[in-house]
Amino acid sequence: MKFITVETYDELSRKAADLIASQIIMKPRCVLGLATGSSPVGTYKKLIEKCGEGDLDFSTVTSVNLDEYVGLDGTCDQSYRYFMNDNLFNHVNIDKDKTFVPGGCAEDLDAEGEAYDKLIEDLGGIDLQLLGIGLDGHIGFNEPDEVFVKGTHVVDLHESTIKANARFFANEDEVPKKAITMGMGAIMNAKKVLLVANGEAKWDILQKSFYGPITPEVPASILQLHPDVTVIYSKK
């Protein structure tokens, strides 16, 4: 594991974007696992800049996102499909038909989870998985639990996650209470994992996740078992 500490969010974003860009350059037909939330936004901005300057080509890249709120479709501005379009896909030369997000409005969410895992398997797995981390250690929407869940599944969001995400909604009552999330199987099978976190509030959970016991009560702790993890943390 590489644990990189930087001073600013801009530096975090630049380093993370450089690593993702290197993956695309080394393997133009790579599969990127992508994340939402505030932490990766700066990274996406840096990638957009690289693409706009002609230094990066997304035309043969495939992406699979970690999760989606249950009940929100891609036209809703709080959905993660909308987030990805707005923060990355609309601004680079990626083929949107090759950008995948779990279907939060699927009639059969269990079947949707199975189909999403099959999709990732058929793609040959994820070459580089980008992650953020919640204050309770969740990655994707894999919340603290008694077990690590392997496959893509529906999860009841913890109160702390709902409160943390309320800043993206008009009020806390509007935050969906369920999500469909990639499980630990696809994340752990990714060839590389890149986790970004910023702010002093994330320091304690990073210490628990990467230097404490491996336990499903701290979901990110399972990453200690991954052979190629890079963590980039900025204090600000």
C-alpha positions in Angstrom: 0.0 0.0 0.0 1.1 3.5 -0.8 -0.1 6.2 1.6 0.5 9.7 0.1 -0.1 12.8 2.2 -0.3 16.2 0.5 -1.1 19.7 1.7 -3.9 20.7 -0.5 -7.0 19.3 -2.3 -5.6 20.7 -5.6 -2.5 18.6 -5.2 -4.5 15.5 -4.3 -6.6 16.0 -7.4 -3.6 16.5 -9.6 -1.8 13.3 -8.3 -5.0 11.2 -8.6 -5.7 12.5 -12.1 -2.1 11.7 -13.1 -2.5 8.1 -11.9 -5.8 7.7 -13.8 -4.3 9.3 -16.9 -1.3 6.9 -16.7 -3.7 4.0 -16.6 -5.6 5.2 -19.7 -2.3 5.9 -21.6 -0.9 2.4 -20.7 -4.1 0.7 -21.6 -6.4 2.8 -23.8 -9.2 0.1 -23.7 -9.1 0.0 -19.9 -12.1 -0.3 -17.5 -12.2 2.4 -14.9 -14.3 2.0 -11.8 -15.5 5.5 -10.9 -16.9 7.1 -7.7 -19.1 10.0 -6.9 -19.2 12.4 -3.9 -17.2 15.6 -3.3 -13.7 14.0 -3.0 -13.3 13.0 -6.7 -14.7 16.2 -8.2 -11.3 17.9 -8.4 -9.8 14.7 -10.0 -12.4 14.8 -12.7 -11.7 18.5 -13.4 -8.0 17.7 -13.9 -8.9 14.8 -16.2 -11.2 17.1 -18.2 -8.3 19.6 -18.5 -6.0 16.9 -19.8 -8.5 15.8 -22.4 -9.2 19.3 -23.5 -5.5 19.9 -24.0 -5.2 16.8 -26.1 -3.1 14.9 -23.6 -5.7 12.3 -22.8 -8.1 10.2 -25.0 -11.2 8.6 -23.4 -12.6 7.3 -26.7 -11.9 3.6 -26.0 -12.3 3.7 -22.2 -15.2 1.9 -20.4 -16.4 2.9 -17.0 -18.4 1.3 -14.3 -19.7 3.3 -11.4 -19.9 2.1 -7.8 -23.5 2.9 -6.9 -26.8 4.7 -7.4 -29.6 5.9 -5.2 -32.7 3.6 -5.3 -35.6 5.5 -6.9 -33.6 8.1 -8.8 -33.2 7.9 -12.6 -30.5 9.5 -14.7 -32.5 12.6 -15.4 -32.7 13.5 -11.7 -30.0 16.1 -10.8 -29.3 14.2 -7.6 -28.7 10.9 -9.2 -25.2 9.6 -9.6 -25.7 9.1 -13.4 -26.4 12.8 -13.6 -23.4 13.6 -11.4 -21.1 11.6 -13.7 -22.4 13.2 -16.8 -22.2 16.7 -15.3 -18.7 16.3 -13.7 -17.0 14.2 -16.3 -18.7 12.4 -19.2 -20.2 15.5 -20.8 -16.8 17.1 -21.0 -14.5 14.3 -22.4 -14.6 12.2 -25.5 -15.9 9.1 -23.8 -18.6 6.9 -25.5 -21.5 7.2 -23.1 -22.8 3.8 -24.2 -19.7 2.5 -22.5 -20.4 4.2 -19.2 -22.3 2.1 -16.7 -24.1 3.0 -13.5 -26.3 0.5 -11.5 -30.0 1.0 -12.3 -31.6 2.6 -9.2 -35.0 2.4 -10.8 -34.8 -1.3 -12.0 -38.0 -3.2 -11.3 -36.0 -6.1 -9.9 -33.0 -4.7 -8.0 -31.6 -8.1 -7.1 -31.6 -9.1 -10.8 -30.0 -5.7 -11.5 -27.2 -6.4 -9.1 -26.6 -9.8 -10.6 -26.5 -8.3 -14.1 -24.1 -5.6 -13.0 -21.7 -8.1 -11.6 -22.0 -10.2 -14.8 -21.3 -7.0 -16.9 -18.1 -6.3 -14.9 -17.0 -9.9 -15.2 -17.6 -9.9 -19.0 -15.6 -6.7 -19.3 -12.6 -8.6 -17.8 -12.8 -6.8 -14.4 -11.8 -3.3 -13.4 -8.3 -2.1 -14.2 -8.4 0.9 -11.8 -11.0 1.5 -9.2 -11.3 5.0 -7.8 -12.8 5.3 -4.3 -13.7 7.9 -1.7 -14.4 7.0 1.9 -17.2 7.8 4.3 -16.7 8.9 7.9 -17.9 5.5 9.0 -15.5 3.7 6.6 -18.0 2.9 3.8 -16.7 2.5 0.3 -19.2 2.8 -2.4 -22.3 2.4 -0.3 -20.9 -0.7 1.5 -22.0 0.4 5.0 -20.6 -1.0 8.3 -22.1 -4.5 8.7 -21.6 -7.9 10.3 -20.2 -9.3 7.0 -18.5 -8.1 3.8 -21.0 -8.4 1.0 -19.5 -9.8 -2.2 -21.9 -8.9 -5.0 -23.8 -5.7 -6.1 -26.7 -5.3 -3.7 -29.3 -3.0 -2.2 -28.3 -1.4 1.1 -30.2 0.6 3.7 -28.2 3.8 4.2 -27.0 4.5 7.7 -28.2 7.7 9.4 -24.6 9.1 9.3 -24.5 8.6 5.6 -27.9 10.2 5.0 -26.8 13.2 7.2 -23.5 13.5 5.3 -25.2 13.5 1.9 -28.0 15.9 2.9 -25.7 18.8 1.8 -26.4 17.7 -1.8 -30.2 17.9 -1.3 -32.7 20.7 -0.3 -33.1 19.0 3.1 -32.3 15.7 4.8 -35.8 14.3 4.2 -35.1 14.3 0.5 -32.1 12.0 0.7 -33.0 8.5 -0.5 -32.8 5.9 2.2 -31.6 3.1 0.0 -28.9 2.6 -2.7 -27.7 -0.1 -4.9 -23.9 -0.6 -4.7 -21.1 -2.6 -6.1 -20.0 -5.1 -3.5 -16.6 -6.0 -2.2 -16.0 -8.7 -4.8 -15.6 -6.4 -7.8 -13.7 -3.8 -5.8 -11.2 -6.3 -4.5 -10.8 -7.9 -7.9 -9.8 -4.6 -9.4 -6.2 -4.7 -10.5 -5.5 -1.3 -8.9 -7.3 0.7 -6.2 -7.0 4.5 -5.8 -8.6 6.0 -2.7 -8.8 9.8 -2.3 -9.8 11.6 0.9 -9.5 15.2 2.0 -10.0 17.1 5.2 -9.0 16.5 8.8 -12.3 14.8 9.5 -11.2 11.9 7.3 -7.9 11.3 9.1 -9.2 9.0 11.9 -11.2 6.7 9.7 -8.2 6.4 7.3 -6.1 5.3 10.3 -8.8 2.7 11.4 -9.2 1.5 7.8 -5.6 1.0 6.9 -3.8 0.5 10.2 -6.5 -1.1 12.4 -8.2 -4.6 12.4 -9.8 -5.9 9.2 -13.5 -5.9 10.0 -16.8 -5.4 8.1 -17.6 -2.8 10.8 -15.0 -0.7 9.0 -15.7 -1.6 5.4 -12.6 0.0 3.9 -10.4 -2.1 6.1 -10.7 -4.9 3.6 -8.5 -2.9 1.3 -5.6 -3.9 3.5 -5.8 -7.3 1.7 -5.6 -5.8 -1.8 -2.2 -6.1 -3.5 -2.1 -2.6 -5.1 -3.7 0.2 -3.2 -2.8 3.9 -3.3 -4.3 6.3 -0.8 -4.0 10.1 -1.4 -4.9 12.3 1.6 -5.0 16.0 1.8 -5.3 17.9 5.0 -7.4 20.7 3.5 
